[in-house]
């Protein structure tokens, strides 16, 4: 079995409206319901350069939820820089708990109930996982490397490996991560061409999938893939 999922990162009132309208229209065309990560209280200077959308919460966030998109809490502030690369890694339990609780409260004040969590820049640690488990706000975390969802310390992970769609193996569940704010024409063209040929593999019920794999542990093939991807990314960064 092979299934594909689209994940959209960095939604917030200060976002590239033109690109988000375009990606939403494209996914609606093929009836694809993505995971969309909303930053509860954006303080990212790069994103704050975009004009604020005054009706973001109703026109976009609430509408996505009404369309049965999977809403994720994407950290709290997303205030990363060249010096600060994480909101979570290395911070104590109380700090991380307060951060996630605050972000969750903001989303719920706007009528949004996220069922997923993922940290900015894929940076989290075992403390983050424990906080998510203890708070019980989320059904799963969108992150990690594996062929299928798995349970890590009592939390289900829906893994993601590549940013853009690729036909990899004839089996597995793959999440492709997009950042609509930064997409250019060629990205949209590539995505639509892939959707035209493979849209049938996107017909996945994420809720049922999470339940199916909620007790699965990573196996040797998952770990091989993890270290292979880790080596590839390290090699890629070295070449840069």
C-alpha positions in Angstrom: 0.0 0.0 0.0 1.2 3.5 -0.8 -0.4 6.7 0.3 0.6 10.4 0.1 -0.2 13.4 2.3 0.4 17.1 1.7 1.5 19.3 4.7 1.4 23.1 4.5 3.6 25.0 6.9 3.6 28.6 8.3 0.0 29.7 8.0 -0.8 32.8 10.0 -2.4 36.3 9.5 0.9 37.5 8.0 1.3 35.1 5.1 1.7 35.3 1.3 -2.0 35.5 0.5 -1.6 35.0 -3.2 0.3 31.8 -2.8 -2.0 30.4 -0.1 -5.1 31.1 -2.3 -3.3 29.4 -5.2 -2.4 26.3 -3.2 -5.8 26.0 -1.7 -7.4 26.2 -5.1 -5.1 23.6 -6.4 -5.8 21.1 -3.6 -9.5 21.7 -3.8 -9.4 20.9 -7.5 -8.1 17.4 -6.7 -10.1 17.1 -3.5 -7.0 16.8 -1.3 -7.3 17.6 2.3 -3.8 18.5 3.7 -2.3 19.0 7.1 -2.0 22.7 7.6 0.3 24.1 10.4 -0.9 27.4 11.9 1.4 29.6 13.9 -0.7 30.8 16.9 1.2 34.0 17.6 3.7 34.7 14.8 6.7 36.8 15.7 8.8 35.6 12.7 10.3 38.8 11.1 10.4 37.2 7.7 6.7 36.4 7.8 5.7 39.7 9.4 6.9 41.4 6.2 3.7 40.2 4.5 0.6 42.4 4.8 -1.6 41.2 7.6 -4.9 39.5 6.6 -7.5 41.1 8.8 -10.0 38.2 8.4 -7.4 35.4 8.5 -9.1 33.4 11.3 -12.5 33.3 9.7 -11.8 33.3 6.0 -8.8 30.9 6.2 -8.3 29.0 9.5 -12.0 28.4 10.3 -12.8 27.7 6.7 -10.0 25.1 6.5 -11.4 23.4 9.5 -14.9 23.4 8.0 -13.4 21.7 4.9 -12.0 18.9 7.0 -8.4 19.9 6.6 -6.2 18.6 9.4 -5.3 21.6 11.6 -1.9 21.5 13.3 -0.4 23.8 16.0 2.9 24.9 14.5 4.8 25.9 17.6 3.9 29.3 19.2 5.8 32.2 17.8 8.0 30.7 15.1 10.6 33.4 16.0 13.6 31.6 14.6 16.8 33.4 13.4 20.4 32.6 12.6 21.0 32.5 16.4 17.8 30.9 17.6 17.0 27.7 15.7 14.4 26.1 18.0 11.4 26.9 20.3 11.8 23.6 22.2 15.1 21.7 22.1 17.0 21.8 25.3 14.3 23.7 27.2 12.9 22.3 30.4 9.5 20.7 30.8 7.7 23.7 32.3 8.9 26.1 29.6 7.8 23.7 26.8 4.5 22.9 28.5 3.7 26.6 28.9 4.6 27.4 25.3 2.4 24.6 23.9 -0.5 25.4 26.3 -0.3 29.1 25.4 -0.4 28.4 21.6 -3.2 25.9 22.0 -5.2 28.5 24.0 -4.8 31.1 21.3 -6.0 28.7 18.5 -9.0 27.7 20.6 -9.9 31.3 21.3 -10.3 31.6 17.5 -12.5 28.5 17.3 -9.7 26.3 16.1 -9.1 22.8 17.7 -5.8 21.4 16.4 -5.5 17.6 16.3 -1.8 17.7 15.3 1.4 19.3 16.4 4.7 20.0 14.8 7.6 22.2 15.9 9.3 24.9 13.8 12.3 23.7 11.8 11.7 20.1 12.9 13.4 20.9 16.2 12.0 19.1 19.3 13.3 16.6 21.9 12.0 13.9 24.2 10.7 16.6 26.6 8.5 18.0 23.7 7.1 14.5 23.2 6.4 14.0 26.9 4.6 17.4 27.0 2.4 16.5 24.0 1.6 13.1 25.7 0.8 14.7 29.0 -1.4 17.5 27.6 -3.4 15.2 25.3 -4.2 18.0 23.0 -3.1 16.2 19.8 -3.8 12.9 18.1 -0.3 12.9 16.5 2.9 14.7 15.7 3.7 15.4 12.0 7.4 14.6 11.9 10.0 11.8 12.1 11.4 9.4 9.5 9.8 6.0 8.9 7.8 4.2 6.2 4.6 4.2 8.2 3.3 6.0 11.3 4.7 4.8 14.6 4.5 5.2 18.4 7.3 6.9 20.2 7.1 7.3 24.0 3.3 7.2 23.9 2.8 9.6 21.0 1.9 8.7 17.4 4.2 10.2 14.7 3.1 10.6 11.1 6.5 10.8 9.5 7.7 13.1 6.7 10.8 12.8 4.6 10.8 15.0 1.5 9.6 18.5 0.8 8.4 17.8 -2.7 6.5 14.8 -4.1 8.5 11.9 -5.3 7.5 8.3 -6.3 9.8 6.4 -3.9 8.8 2.8 -3.1 5.6 1.0 -4.0 4.6 1.0 -0.3 4.6 3.4 2.6 2.9 6.5 3.8 4.7 9.7 2.8 4.0 13.3 3.9 5.3 15.9 1.5 6.0 19.3 3.2 5.4 22.6 1.4 6.0 26.2 2.5 3.4 28.1 0.4 4.8 31.5 1.4 8.0 30.7 -0.5 6.6 28.8 -3.5 7.3 30.0 -7.0 5.5 29.2 -10.3 7.7 26.1 -11.0 6.7 24.6 -7.6 3.0 24.9 -8.4 3.5 23.4 -11.9 5.5 20.5 -10.5 2.9 19.8 -7.8 0.0 19.9 -10.2 1.7 17.6 -12.6 2.3 15.1 -9.8 -1.3 15.4 -8.6 -2.6 14.7 -12.1 -0.8 11.4 -12.2 -1.1 10.3 -8.6 -4.2 12.0 -7.0 -5.7 8.6 -6.2 -2.9 7.9 -3.7 -3.9 11.0 -1.7 -7.3 9.5 -0.7 -6.3 8.8 2.8 -8.3 9.0 6.1 -5.6 10.3 8.5 -7.7 9.8 11.6 -8.2 6.1 10.8 -4.6 5.8 9.7 -3.4 7.1 13.1 -5.6 4.5 14.9 -4.4 1.7 12.7 -0.7 2.4 13.5 -1.0 3.8 17.1 0.9 0.8 18.6 3.4 0.3 15.8 7.1 0.6 16.8 9.8 1.5 14.3 11.6 -1.5 12.7 15.0 -2.1 11.3 13.9 -0.8 7.8 12.7 2.5 9.4 16.0 3.0 11.2 17.9 2.2 8.1 15.9 4.9 6.3 16.4 7.3 9.2 20.2 7.0 9.1 20.2 7.1 5.3 18.3 10.4 5.3 20.4 11.8 8.1 23.6 10.9 6.1 22.2 12.5 2.9 21.2 15.7 4.7 24.6 16.0 6.3 26.4 15.4 3.0 24.1 17.9 1.3 24.9 20.6 4.0 28.7 19.8 3.7 28.6 20.4 0.0 27.0 23.8 0.5 
